[in-house]
């Protein structure tokens, strides 16, 4: 029963890191993704090549596709980081 509940709490979702995102040019560690979003990056596709389980030193580039695991709210928080910064 606990396993069934847990399976529904964490989903994997692929998200595009858009040009202009605060994540572009930063490492996973520098971005403090786990701290800020409570989600984890479990894979990245760049130029049709999968980087499974990237470490904290993996640096994001525009148009990377990141596989994120976490709750709905944590994945939504990560999604907000993937969007281009708005001009002030």
QUIMOTA-V874224 format. One record per residue. RES is the residue in one letter. SS is DSSP state (2 for helix, 1 for strand, 0 for the rest). D_LAST is the distance of its C-alpha to the last C-alpha in Angstrom with 2 decimals. Layout:
BEGIN
{{RES:SS:D_LAST} {RES:SS:D_LAST}}
END
This chain:
BEGIN
{{X:0:49.00} {X:2:46.46} {X:2:45.71} {X:2:45.13} {X:2:42.70} {X:2:40.86} {X:2:40.61} {X:2:38.70} {X:2:36.24} {X:0:34.89} {X:1:33.95} {X:1:32.82} {X:1:29.97} {X:1:28.66} {X:1:24.90} {X:1:23.16} {X:0:20.66} {X:0:18.23} {X:0:16.85} {X:0:13.41} {X:1:14.53} {X:0:14.41} {X:0:18.18} {X:0:18.65} {X:0:20.64} {X:0:21.38} {X:1:24.78} {X:2:25.69} {X:2:26.68} {X:2:23.58} {X:2:21.50} {X:0:23.84} {X:2:24.05} {X:2:27.24} {X:2:26.09} {X:2:22.69} {X:2:23.84} {X:0:27.64} {X:0:28.13} {X:1:29.70} {X:1:29.21} {X:1:32.72} {X:1:32.31} {X:1:30.12} {X:1:30.98} {X:1:29.96} {X:0:31.63} {X:0:34.11} {X:1:35.23} {X:1:35.12} {X:1:34.37} {X:1:36.01} {X:0:35.13} {X:0:32.73} {X:0:32.87} {X:0:30.22} {X:0:30.06} {X:0:29.05} {X:1:25.84} {X:0:23.65} {X:0:22.91} {X:0:20.94} {X:0:23.27} {X:0:25.32} {X:1:26.75} {X:1:27.09} {X:1:29.82} {X:1:28.80} {X:1:31.39} {X:1:30.82} {X:0:30.85} {X:2:28.94} {X:2:26.40} {X:2:26.02} {X:2:25.56} {X:2:22.89} {X:2:21.00} {X:2:21.45} {X:2:20.32} {X:2:16.89} {X:2:16.63} {X:2:17.72} {X:0:14.86} {X:1:12.20} {X:0:8.93} {X:0:6.28} {X:0:3.78} {X:0:0.00}}
END
